[in-house]
Amino acid sequence: MDLQGGMLNYEGIIVLNDVEVSAYKCTRKKFRGRCTPACLQGVKKVLEKEVESLCPIKRIKTQYGEGIEFDYATVMHLVFNAFGLLQTAMQ
């Protein structure tokens, strides 16, 4: 568990899933559809690939752990465009 960020890592999710299975006295087979580390890692890869095509990111290390940096101008342009603010500003 990431104590500073308060977020679960993949190992923490496995433990959480095991606790839930035990608490509900069900089998792993009945426990389908839950968030698994393998599922999260797959989604993470797809999401990172999409992000990279829209706005390249750079991984950095900070005093609080791993982080990312990106070009704020590119991101703001994407956000403004997504909410239709670019067209509004041009009028």
N, C-alpha and C positions, 0 to 999 in steps of 0.2 A: 504494500500500500504506500502511496506517495503521501507522507504525513504533512508536508508543507502545502501541497496543492489540494489535499483532501480527495484525491481521485484514486480509483482502483486500477492497479496494473493487471496484466493478464493472469498472473498467478492468483491475485486476490479475487478475480472473477470466478476462477475454478473453485476456490474455497467457498465463495458465496453460493455458487450453484450447488455444491455438495451439501451445504447447510440447509438450503431450501429443499433439496430432495429428502434429507433426513427429517426435516420439520413436517413435511406434508406426507411422509411415509409412502412415497410413491417410488416406482422404479425409474431408472434412467430412460427406459423406453417411453414412459408416459410423460417424461419431462422434456419432450421435443418442443422446438420453437423458442427455446430460451436463448439468451445471449451467451454465446460461447467464445472463448478466445480465438478459435480458428475463424469463426464468423467475423469477429471484429477485425482480425488481421486482414481478411479478404476485403472487407469494406474499406479499411484504411488504405490498402493498395490502390483500389479503384478511385477513391476520393483524392489521394495524393496525385495520381496521374491526371485527373481532371483539373485539379488546382494548378498543376505545373503548366498545363496548356493555356490556362487563363491568366495566371499571374505567378511567375516563377518565385519559389520560396527558397530561403537559405536557412539551414539548420544551424543553430548557435547553442552554446552552453552559457548559462547564466548562474548566478549564485543560488538560484532557486531550482535549477535543473535545466532540462532541455527546452529550447524555445525555437521560434522561427522569426525570420525577418522577411519583409517583402517590400516592394515598391509602393509606397502609399498613394502616389499619383495614379498608378494603374488601378489600384483597388478602389479608390474614390470614383474614378471614371466608370468602373463596372457597377458600383453601387448606384451612382446617379443615373446611369443608363437603365438599370434594372427597375428603378422606381419612376422612370419617365421624366426625371428632373432635367436632363439635358435638353429635351425638346421644350420644356417649360421655360428654361433659362434663355433659350434662343428667341423666344417670342417677344 
